[in-house]
Every structure is written in C-alpha cells, then in structure tokens.
Amino acid sequence: MRVSAVKSRADLRAFVDFPLRLHPTNRYVPLLSSVIAAHRRTAELFLIRDGRGAVVGRTSVHRSSAFDAKVGPRQLFGHTEFVDDDAVFAAIMDTVEARADGRPLFGPVALLPNQTGGVITSGFVERGFVDSAWNPAYYPVMYERHGFQRRFEADTWLVDLGRDSGADSTPARAPAGTDRDYGFTFDDTRIPAEQLIIRHGSRRHFREQLPILRQLLNASFAQLGYYTEISTEQLAEQTDGLAYLLDEALLLWLEKAGRPIAFVVTVPDISEFLMKVGGRLGVLNQLRLLATRARYRRDAVLIIKGTVPEEQGKGYLTLLSRELHRNLAAGGYRTLRSTFVERENAASAAQYRRAGGRPLHGYTFYEKRSA
C-alpha cells in the first residue's frame, strides 16, 4: 500500500470520488465536496493506493482543542472510507497513529461529532440521509477486529408519517390549523399563562436568526459527552445554502416571556438529489435543486432539537413536536428521519416512539488507545 497526502486538485478529486465508486449510489449520501475542500484547511487528507495505483482508501487527520478539553487529548480522524481489506485498513490507521504522539485515536469525525461522522452498525439495507453516515456491514467489523471500541452508541430514527396512529397509507395534505396532537399532548392553557410563543424560520431573515439557534444549540447540548461548542463560523458553514431550501414551517423555536428556550431544526430531505450529483452542489446544481425543490418535500430530516437546561423536563419540546408534526402533515410529508440520538438519551428517543417511530440505523464512534 502507498499512502500519500492530498496536494493537488487531482488528488482532491480522487478523494471525493472514491466513496462514490465504493458504495451503492442508492444508499450512500456523499458529504458536499465543498465541505471536504473546506476541511482540507484544518485537516490533513490522505489517499491509500494499491500496487496498481488504484485508490482503495482515504482518511483525514486533525486535532481539536475544544474536543480535547471536553473528552481529553485525542487524535481525531475522519472521512475514512476503505475497501474490505485488512491491509488497507491497517495502512489507514498506521497513518493516523503515526501522528498521534501517544494520544488515543477517535473517529471517524469530520471535523467533530456534532458536525458529521460516525459509523452505522445496523440497518445497512436502509439508505443514508443528509447529516448522517452510511457504510457497508464490514466497516464496524473491521474497526472492532483491529481493536477499536465503541463510544457514544446511538440510533438514527424513522417516523413513517403515513402510518401514524395505525393509518395504512400516506395521508392527504392536512388542512392548515388542524388540532390533532399526533401523540404530543400539551395543556394549551399554559401557552398564555407562561407567555409561550412559537417562532418559525424565515428564508429572508435566516442569517439574522442564526445567533438565536447557536445560543440554543450550545446551551442545550453542553451536557452531552461528545458535544463541543459550535462557533459562529462553524454554524454558518454547516448551514451554508440552507436558507433557499428552508421549509419555514419546519424550523421552530419556543420563546418563554420573550426568551428563547427550546428549538427544533428540520429540513426537507435532499439526499436523493445529492446522490445523483455526487455531493457536488456548485452553482449549476444549486439552480437545478432550486428549480426542482418541490420534488424534495416528501421526506424530512430532523437535524437537531433541544431545550436549555433550566427548562428541561417541562414539556416544551412536546409542544414544539406537536407543532412540527402538524406542519409536516399540512405539508404532505411522508417520512421524518432523525440524525443520531445517543442511547443514554432516553427522553429524546421517547419523542420518536410517541410518534410511532423506530430505530433506523445503529450508530457509533470508535476509539482506540494508541500503541
């Protein structure tokens, strides 16, 4: 095996293209090529080639002082894809370990667990979706055969909106203002008594709303073992291009006496489009997506939700979940997928069970003590 750093445009193109050739095009959802290019500024990217010069693996290596402060010193790796070959995997991990200086290895993350990364451990027949991983069944086997241990085990979730409450098919578009609670019962007398107001996202004012979401996000997730505070720049990068695709009825936050206390960020699922274009969302493909965006209003992805610590356990996410499911029904959505929820986070998982959901993919990160 020959390991080489990504230095040229041709190298970067080979890095982006490799998983597109490796994985089924109807299951694997590529990370945006622009995001990979941006990560190159803060991570070293590597290609692994066989004796014929064919790419058989890739990885990246980086560190994060924020993650070190949260979990302890770690050598992070990400963008890790490989053929089913122990020699290839060993070459990847030798590359990571050579830069670890004795630190434990942790990944795959690109660049942090609260951005993107992870390995699915079950549900391989189910397609992936945006902001979530998909990989073949030999990936977790390979990691564990080479001494890696699971960390932050979780599940992604799927709610079939057409089968809610025993229905047999996708419901017709629900009328606006429906009072159905979809399993999320909330005492509405609390709304005026506690001065609660539900706010919605805005395509026009999305950039102005990002500071509110960042404040809620960092406060709500600070207690989680893997979460590191997201900066203004990181949030802007992660949401770049989201505004023009936004379904304003699906991005919600709750104010209590004028103070934001809870939020839900849900977006139309454009996974199938990203599969078609190989993760290349340049100007031309953005225009194509914009022109056909109505086609991608059948499925939705819940990216993240949370409540600030001092207001947790009071039912505020129940209120937002009720509003979300009413809006999903009004919009004619068929399914709701959710990014990974840690198995220790029983309250969050219960929200999906109440809506008739089921775990979709088992999910984990991996850690290994450096030799």
GUTORSE-33494 format. One record per residue: residue in one letter; x, y, z of N, C-alpha, C, CB in turn. Coordinates in steps of 0.1 Angstrom, whole numbers, plus 2048, in hexadecimal, padded with zeros to 3 digits. Each point is the difference from the previous one (the first is absolute). Glycine has a CB too. Layout:
! residues N
AXYZXYZXYZXYZ
...
! end
This chain:
! residues 371
M8087F48007F880C80080980C8007EE7F480C
R80D8177ED80780C8007F780B80580E7F97EC
V7F680E81E7F980B80680580E7FC7FB7F1814
S7FD8177E780580E7FB7F680A80480C7F67ED
A7FA8168177F780B8047F98067F3810805813
V7E48017F07F98077F580680D7FE7EB7F4806
K81B80F7EE80780C7FE7FB8087F48147F580A
S7E78037EC7FC8077F37F17FF7FF8167FA7F5
R7E580D8017F27FF7FC7FC7F27FC8008187F9
A8097E18007FD7F37FC7FF7F680C80C8057EA
D7FD7FE8207FF7F880C7F3802808819802802
L7E380B7FE7F38038077F47FA7F980A815808
R7F77EB7EB7F57FA7F88007F18028028127EF
A8097E78128017F28037FA7FD80E8147FE7F1
F7EF80B8197FC7FF80D7F080180181680A808
V7E57FF7F17F18027FF7F97F47F9803819800
D8037E37F57FA7F67F88017F180580680E7ED
F8037F081C8027F28047F47F9806817806805
P7E28008057F47F98067F58007F6807807816
L7F98017E07F58007F68017F37F87FF8197FF
R80D7E27FF8037F47F97FE7F480981080C7F0
L7F37F681D8017F58097F27FB805816809807
H7E18017FB7F37FD8067F48007F680980A815
P7EC7EF7EF7F48017F77FB80E7FF7FA7E9807
T80381C7ED7FC80D7FE7F280380580E8017EC
N7EA7F58187F38028057FF7FE80F7F77F77EB
R81580981C8007FF80E80A80A8067FB7E87FF
Y81081A7FB80A8098057FD80E7FC8117EE800
V7EF81C80A7FE80E7FD80D8078027E77FF807
P81F8067EF80E8068017FF80D8088077F57EB
L80480E81C80180D80680380A7F58097F6816
L7F38167EB80280A7F680F8017FD7EB80D807
S8187F47EC80E8017FC80680D8057FC7F27EC
S7FC81981580480D8058047FF80F7F180B7EF
V8087ED8188037FE80F80D7F88017E8800806
I81A7F67F280D7F980080C80A7FD7F47EA7F9
A80A81E7FD80A80A7FC80380980C7F97FE7E8
A7FC80681F80280980B8077F980B7EB80D7FA
H8127E78098077F880A80F7FF7FE7EB7F3804
R81980D7EF80E7FF7FC80880B8077FA7F57EA
R80081681980780B8068057FE80E7F380F7F2
T8057E78158047FE80E8037F18037F1813806
A80F7E57F08037F280180A7FB7F57E97FC80B
E81F7FA7F88087FA7F57F77F57FA81680580C
L7EA7FB7E77F87F57F880A7F77FA7ED8107FC
F80F7E38048097F57FB7F97F77F780E802814
L7F97F97E27FB7F57F78087F48027F88117EF
I8027E38108077F48017FE7F97F27FD7FD819
R80E7FF7E18007FA7F38067F28008018177F5
D7FB7E08038067F37FF80B8007F67EA7F6806
G81C7FE7F880C7FF7F87FD8057F18087ED80F
R7EC8137ED7FD8047F27FD80F7FF7F77EA7FC
G80981D8107FD80E8007F18038028148037F2
A7E47F38107F18038027FE80480E7FA7EF7EE
V7FD81B8147FC80480E7F87F58068008197F9
V8047E38137F97F68087FC80480E80C7EF7F3
G7F781E8107FD80580D80380F8018047E980A
R7F681D80080380E8037FE80380F7F98077E8
T80D80481D7FD80480D80580E8028037E9808
S7FA81D80380580D80480580080E7F080B7EF
V8187FE81580680080D80080F80580F7EC7FC
H7EC81681080080D8067FE80080F7F68097EB
R80B80281B7FE80180F7F780C8038167F6804
S7E480A8087F780A80480280380F7EF7F97EE
S81581381580380480E7F280080781480E7FA
A7E17F58007F38008067FC7F28047F98147F3
F80A7E28047FC7F280380A7FB80B7F77FD7E8
D81580681780A7FC80B7FB80580D8138017EF
A7E980B8127FB80680D7F47F88058098177F9
K7EF7E47FE7F37F98048037F28047F380F7F1
V8157EA8068017F180280E7FC8057EF7FE7ED
G81B80B81180E7FC8028078007F37FA7F3815
P81380E7EB8088007F47FD7F47F781280C80C
R7EB7F77E77FD7F67F78068037F27EB7FB80C
Q8197FB7ED8038027F27F47FC7F88197FB803
L7E280F7F67F37FF7F88037FB7F27F581180E
F8037E77EC8017FD7F27F18007FA8157F2804
G7EB8107EF7F28017FA8017FD7F17FA811811
H7FA7F17E97FF7FD7F18067F27FD8028197FB
T7FC7DD80E8077F47FF7F87F57F880C805815
E7F87F87DF7FA7F67F780A7F67FB7EF8117F9
F80D7E380680A7F57FC7F97F47FA80F808812
V7F87F17E67FC7F37FB8017F680B8078067E8
D7F37EE8167FF7F680A80E7F88007E67FE7FE
D82480880880D7FB7FF80880480D8008007E6
D8047F682280780480C80D8087FE7F77EB80A
A8108127EB80C8087FD7FD80E7FE80B7EC7F6
V7EA8178037FD80E7FD7FC80780D7F87FA7E9
F80080081F7FC80680D80C8028097E97F57FE
A82080180280C80280880880C7FB8007E7805
A80181B7EE80880B7FB7FA80D8048077F27EC
I7EB80F8147F980C80480380380F7EE7FB7EF
M8117FB81980280280F80F8028037EB7F3805
D81E8077F480E80380280380F7FD8067E87FA
T7F381D7FC80280F7FC7FA80880C7FE7FB7E7
V7F780281E7FA80880B8097FF80C7E97FC7F7
E81B7F780D8087FE80C80D8077FF7F47EA803
A8128177F180D8067FF80080F8048057F07ED
R7EF8168137FF80E8037FA80280E7FD8057E8
A8007F081F7F980180D80980480C7F17EE7F7
D81C81080880880380C7FB7F980C8078167F5
G7F57DE80A7FB7F980C7F2803804816800807
R7E38097F27F28038037F77F47FC8048197FE
P7F17E58097F67F67FB7FA8057F37FA7F9817
L8027FE7E07FA8037F37F18018028137F57F3
F7E78148077F18028007FB8047F3801806818
G7F47F37E47F98047F37F67F67FC81580C7F9
P7E77F47FA80480B7F67F780C8038077EF7EF
V7FF81C8117F980D80280580A7F57FC7FC819
A7FB80C7E280480A7F67F880D8038077EE7EF
L7FE81B81880C7FF8087FE7FC80E8098127F1
L7EA7EF8147FC7FD80E7F47F880080B815808
P7F27E38037F47F88007F38087FE80C7F180F
N7F481C7F57F48087FE7FF8077F3800803818
Q80A7F97DF7FF8057F27FC7F47F7812812804
T7F77E57FA7FC7F47F880B7F58037F580E7EE
G8077E680F8097F58037F87F480581380F804
G7F57E78027FA7F48057FF7F57F77F380E80E
V8097E67F78007F37F97F27FA8038197FD800
I7E07FE7F67F37F98048047F18027F28107F2
T8077EB8188037F28057F47F77FD80F809812
S7E67FC7E97F57F87FB7F78087F78007F3816
G7F68067E47F88087F68068027F37F580B813
F8147ED7E98088027F47F88007F38137F680B
V7E18047F57F78007F47F980D7FF7FD7E7802
E8038218087F980D80080980B7FB7F17F9813
R80A80F7E480980B7FA80480980B7F57FE7EA
G81680981380480B8097F880D7FD8177F6802
F7ED8148057F980D7FE80A80B8047E97F6803
V8138167F980980C80380480180F7F680C7EC
D8167F881780580280D8017F28087F6817800
S80A7DE7F98017F38078097F77F77E980380B
A81C7F37FC8097F67F97F97F57F9812806811
W7F47F47E57FC7F37FB80D7F97FC7E98087F8
N8187EB80C80B7F87FC7FC7F17FF81081180B
P7F87E77EE7FC7F28008037F980D8058007E7
A7F67F381A8017F980D80E7FD8047EA7F67FA
Y8208097FC80D7FC80480880C8088007F07EC
Y7FA81C81480780B8078017FD80F7F88107EE
P7FD7EF8198017FD80E8087F48037EB80B804
V8147EA7F48087F480280F8037FF7ED7F27F7
M81781680080E8047FE80580880C7FC8007E7
Y7FD80A81D80480880B8027F780C7F48147F7
E8037E380C8007F980C80B7F48007E8806804
R81A7F57F080A7F67FE80E8068027F27F47F0
H80F81980E80D80780280180780D8018037E7
G7F77F982380280580D7F880C8048167F57FF
F7E28117F97F880C8037F47FC80980880B7EB
Q7F57FE81E7F47FF8097F680A7FC80E7F7813
R7E58057EF7F580A7FD7FF80A80B7F47EE7F4
R80981E8077FE80C8097F48087FC819801805
F7DF8038047F48097FD7F67F87F780E815803
E7EF7DF8017F77F87F77F280780080C7EB806
A7EE8147EE7F48077FD7F77F97F680C816806
D7E97F07F67F87FC7F57FB80C7F87F97EB80D
T8068137E67F78097F87F27FB8008148077F1
W7E380280C7F17FC8017F98037F4801804818
L7F47F47E67F78027F47F28008068107F57F0
V7E881680C7F28008037F98007F380380D815
D7F57E97E97F87FF7F37F38078038097EA7F9
L7F68238027F58088027F37FB7FB80F813800
G7F27E57F57F47FA7FA7FA7F58098098057EA
R7FF7F68207FB7F58087FD80580E80C7EF7F2
D7F481D8107FD80680D7F37FC80580E8137FB
S7F17E88127F47FC8067F87F57F87FE81780A
G80A7E17F07FA7F47F97FB8027F27FA7F9816
A8088137E47FC8027F38087F77F67FA818806
D8007E57EF8067F67F78078067F47EE7F1807
S81181C7F78078067F580380F8037F47F07F0
T81381680780480E8027F38088008167FC7F5
P7E980D8157F48088017FF80B7F68007FB818
A7F48097E57FE80B7F780680D8077EC7F57F4
R81781580580580C8067F680580A80C8067EB
A7F87FC8217F780480B7FD80E7FF80A7EF80F
P7E98157F67FC80E80080880880A7E97F97F9
A81A8138038078098097F880280D80B80C7EC
G7FC7F581F7FA80380C7FA7F38077FB8177F7
T8087DD8047FB7F48068037FF80F8027F57EA
D7F580681E8037FF80E8047F28057EF812803
R8147E67F48057F280480E8018077F37F67EC
D80F80281E80C80280880B7F67FC7F2808813
Y80B7ED7E580A7F77FB8087F980C80280E7EB
G7F77F08208067FA80B80880980A8027EC7F2
F7FE82180A80780A8087F68098078148007F0
T7E77FC81C7F680780780680B8097F17EC7FF
F80A8207FF80480C8087F48088048168007F3
D7EB80481A7F580880580180E7FB8007F2815
D7F78117E280080D7F97FE80C8097F97F57EC
T8018098207FE80B80980D8058057EA7F7807
R8218017F880D80580480680B7F68047E980B
I7F78177E98068097F67FE80E8047FB7EF7EE
P7F98168157FF80E80580680280E7EC8037F1
A8127F381780480180E80F8028017EC7F2807
E81C8077F180E8008008068097F68007E9809
Q7F881E7EF80480A7F68097F87F67FF813810
L7FB7E27EA8077F87F77FD8047F28007ED810
I80A8157E77FE8037F28087F77F77FB818806
I7FF7E27F08087F77F78048097F47F37EB807
R81A8167F68068077F58047F77F5808812810
H7F77F37E48047F87F480C8067F97E87F97FD
G81F7FE7FC80B8047F77FB8097F580D7EC806
S7FD81B7F57FD8097F480B8007F67F380F80F
R80A7EE7E580A8007F580680E7FF7F47EE7F4
R80481C80D80580D7FE80980580C7EB8057F3
H8127F781980780480C8087F58067EE812804
F8157E47F58077F480680D8048067F57F27EF
R81381680A80D8038067FF80880D8098017E9
E7EC8078187FE80880D7FB7F680B7FB8157F2
Q7FF7E080A7FB7F680A80B7F78057EA8027F5
L8217FC80480A7F780480680280E8067FF7E8
P7FC80E81C80580180E7F67FB80B80C8147F8
I7E77EC8057F77FB8098017F08017F08137FB
L8127E77F98017F27FF80E7FC8077F27FF7EB
R81880881380D7FD8067FF80080F80C8097EB
Q7EE80281A7FE80180F7F97F48058008197FE
L7F57E37FC7F87F58058087F37FE7EB80C7FA
L81C7F27FB8077F47FD80B7FE80B7FB8027E7
N80D80881B80B7FE80A7FB7FE80E80E80E7F1
A7E87F98137FA7FE80D7FA7F38027FC818801
S7FD7E37F57F87F38028097F48007ED80B7F4
F81E7F68058087F47FE80E8008087F57FE7E9
A80D80C81F80C8018078027F48097FE8197FF
Q7F77E08068017F58098057F37F97EE80B80E
L8117F47E58037F47F980F7FE8007EB8027F2
G8197F180F80E7FD8018088037F47F97EE80F
Y8018117E58078027F37FF80E7FB7FC7E97FB
Y7FB82080B7FD80D7F980A80A8047E87FA800
T81D80E7F680980B8037F980D7FA8147F17FF
E7ED81A8087F980C7FC8038037F1801808818
I7F47FB7E18018047F280280F7FF7F27EC7F9
S8188187FF80280E7FE7F78067F58187FC807
T7E88117F97F88077F58047FC7F27FD813810
E8117EB7EE8057FD7F37FC7F17FD813810803
Q7EE7E78067FC7F27FE7F17FF7FC8127F9810
L7E680E7F87F27FF7FD7FC8067F27FC802819
A80B8097E37FE8067F38047F67F580481780A
E8077E27F88057F67F77F67F47FE818807805
Q7E37F48077F77F58007F38037FA80B7F8814
T7F08157EC7F38047FB8018077F37F8801817
D8147FF7E38028077F37F77FA7F6818806806
G7E08037F37F77FB7F67F37FB8058147FA7F3
L7EA80581A7F47FB8067F48097FE80D7F4810
A7F58197F07F580A8007F77FE7F480F81080C
Y7F77EE7E87F77FF7F47F87F37FF81080F7F5
L7F47E78137F97F38017F680080B8147F57F5
L7ED8148157F97FF80C7F17FF7FE81380D80B
D7E77EA7FC7F18008027FE80780D7FC7EA7F3
E7FF82280C7FF80980C7F87FA80B8038137F1
A7F37E480C7F87FA80A8077F58087ED8057F1
L81F7F780B8067F580780C8048097F97F27ED
L80B81B81280A8058097F980880B8128017ED
L7EE7FA81F7F880680B80980380C7EC7F47F7
W81081681080580280E7F68068088178027F8
L7EA7FC8157F680480A80680B8097F57E9800
E80382280180480A80A7F780080C80780E7ED
K7FE7F481E7F980180D80380E8068017E7804
A7F48217FC80180E80580B8077F87F87F9817
G8098047DC80A8077F880E7FA7FF7F3814805
R80F7E180280D7FA8008007F27F980580C816
P8037F27E08017F37F98047F580A80580B7EA
I7F37EA8168037F580A8017F27F97F580E812
A8057F07E28007F37FA7FF8027F17F57F5814
F8108007E58008027F18007F27F980D815803
V7EE7EB7F18017F47F78048057F27EE7F480E
V81C8067ED8058037F27FD7F47F7812810809
T7E57F17EE7FC7F67F78018067F27F17F4811
V8148047E58028057F27FA7F67F681480D807
P7E87F77EE7FD7F67F580C7F87FD7EF8107F6
D80E7E380880B7F67FD8048007F17F77F2813
I8158147EB8058017F280A7F57FD7FC819800
S8037DC80880A7F57FF8017FB7F17FC7FA818
E7F88037E38007FA7F28068097F67EB7F4807
F8138197FA8078097F780F8008027EC80F800
L8197F180C80E7FF8038067F37FA7FD80E815
M7FB7E77EC8057F37FB8028027F07F47F3812
K8038137E88008027F180C8087FC7E77FE7FF
V81D80D80880A8097FC80E7FD8077EE8117FC
G8127E480C80D7FC80680580A80A8057F47EC
G7F181381B80480A80A80680D7FB8057ED80E
R7FA8157E580680C7F97F480A7FF8127F37F4
L7EE8178157F580980080580E7FC7F47F3812
G81280D7E280480D7FB7F58087FB8157F67F9
V7ED8168017F68097FC7F67FA7F7810813803
L7F47E57F37F77FA7F77F77F68078108047ED
N7F57F481B7F87F68077F780780B8127EF7FC
Q7F381C8097F780780A7F48057F881480780E
L7EE7FE7E67F48057F87F77F57FD80E8127F6
R7F87E28067F77F47FD7F87FC80C8117F97EF
L7F680781D7F97FC80C7F580A8038147F5809
L7EF8187F67F680A8027F47FF7F781280F808
A7F07EE7EC7F57FE7F67F87F480280E80B7F0
T7F77EB8177F97F38037FE7FE80E80A7F77EC
R7F781381D7FF7FE80E7F37FA805810813802
A7E57F07F67F37FA8048007F18007F58147F7
R8147E68018027F27FF8067FA80D8038027E8
Y8038078208077FB80C7F980580D8158007F4
R7DD80180B7F880480B7F77F48048008187F9
R8057DC8057F97F48048067FA80C7FB7FB7E8
D81280681A8077FB80C80780C8078037E97F5
A7FE81581880780B80880A7F98097EB80F7FF
V81F7F980580A7FC80A80080A80C80E7F57ED
L7F180581E80180880D80F8008037E87FA808
I81E8117F780E80280180480080F80280C7EA
I7F67FC81E80480280E7F48068078198027FB
K7E67FB8127F680780980580080E7ED7F87F1
G80E81181780480180E7F980A8088167F87F8
T7ED8088157FA80A80980C8048097E87F5800
V81881880480A8058097FF7F980D8018167F5
P80A7E78128007F780C7F680480B8177FC7FB
E7E78118087F780480B7F27FE7FC811810807
E7EB7ED7ED7F27FF7FB7FD7F17FC8008187F9
Q80A7DF8097FE7F37FC7F67F98098177FF7F6
G7E27F78057F67F88077F38078038137F680A
K7EA8157EF7F48078027F67FF7F480D80F80E
G7F77E87E87F77FE7F58018097F57F17F7810
Y8198127EF80080A7F68047FA7F2807810811
L8017E57EF8027F97F37F47F97FB8187FD806
T7DF7FF8047F47F97FC7F780A7F88017F1814
L7FF81C7F17F880A7F88068027F37FA80B815
L8137F67E98068037F37FF7F37F781081080B
S7F07E47FB7FF7F47F87F17FF7FB8127F580D
R7E580F7FB7F28017FB7FF8097F47F77FB817
E80F8117EA7FF80A7F58077FA7F47FF813811
L80D7E77F18077FB7F57F87F57F881580480D
H7E57F37FB7F87F57F97F48057F98097F0811
R7F181A7F57F48077F98058067F37F5805816
N8178027EA8058067F48057F67F680681380E
L7FF7E27F68047F57F77F47FB7F98147FA80E
A7E18037F97F47FB7FA7FA80B7F77FC7F2814
A80481A7F07FB80B7F78088017F37F780C814
G8167F17ED8098017F48007F37F880D81080D
G7EC7E67F77FF7F37F880C7F88017F180C7F1
Y8187F581980C7F88027FC7F280380D814808
R7FB7E27F37FD7F28028087FA80B7FB7FE7E9
T8128068198097FB80A80780B8078027EA7F3
L80281381980980880880C7F88057ED80F807
R81F7F47F580C7F980580780980A8027F37EA
S80580781F80780880A80F7FC8007EB80380E
T81E8077F480E7FD8028027F980D8078147F2
F8057E78118027F680B7FC80680E8127F67F3
V7E88028157FC80380E8077F68097E980A7F9
E81F7FA8108077F78097F67F7808813811802
R7F17E37FF7F77F68077FE80480F8087EE7F0
E80181A8167FE80480D7F680C8018187F9805
N7E580D7F07F780B8007F27FB7FD81280F7F7
A7E87EA8147F37F97FF7F580A7FD8087EF80F
A7F981D7F67F580A7FE7FE8047F2804808817
S8087FA7E27FF8037F27FB7F57F7813810804
A7F17E47FF7FC7F47F97F17FE8028167F5802
A7E580E80A7F17FE8037F88097F78067FB818
Q7FF8117E47F88097F77FD7F97F380B81480B
Y7FF7E47F07FD7F97F37F77F48028178077F8
R7EA7F28137F77F58037F28058018137F380C
R7EB8187FA7F28058027FA8037F280780A816
A8017FA7E07FB8027F37FF7F47F780A817802
G7F97DD8047FF7F47F980D7FC7F97E88047FD
G82380380780D7FE7F98077F38048028197FE
R8097E47FB8087F480380F8047FD7ED7F07FA
P81C80980D80E8027FD8037FC7F18067FC818
L80280B7E18037FE7F280E7FA7FE7F18137FA
H8197F480B80E7FB80080680080E8038087E9
G8037ED81B80980180C80C8097FC7F97E9808
Y80C81E80280A80B7FD80B80080B7EE80D7F3
T81E7F580980A80180A80C8087FB7F97EB80A
F81081A7FF80D8047FD80A7F68067F9819800
Y8137E77FC80A7F680480C8078077F87F17EE
E80E80881C80B80580780A7F48027F281280B
K81B7F27F580A7F680280C8068077F87F37EC
R80D80781E80D80580680B7FE7F67F77FA817
S8118107E880C8007F780A7F78067FB8177F8
A80C7E27FF80B7F780480C8078067F97F07EE
! end
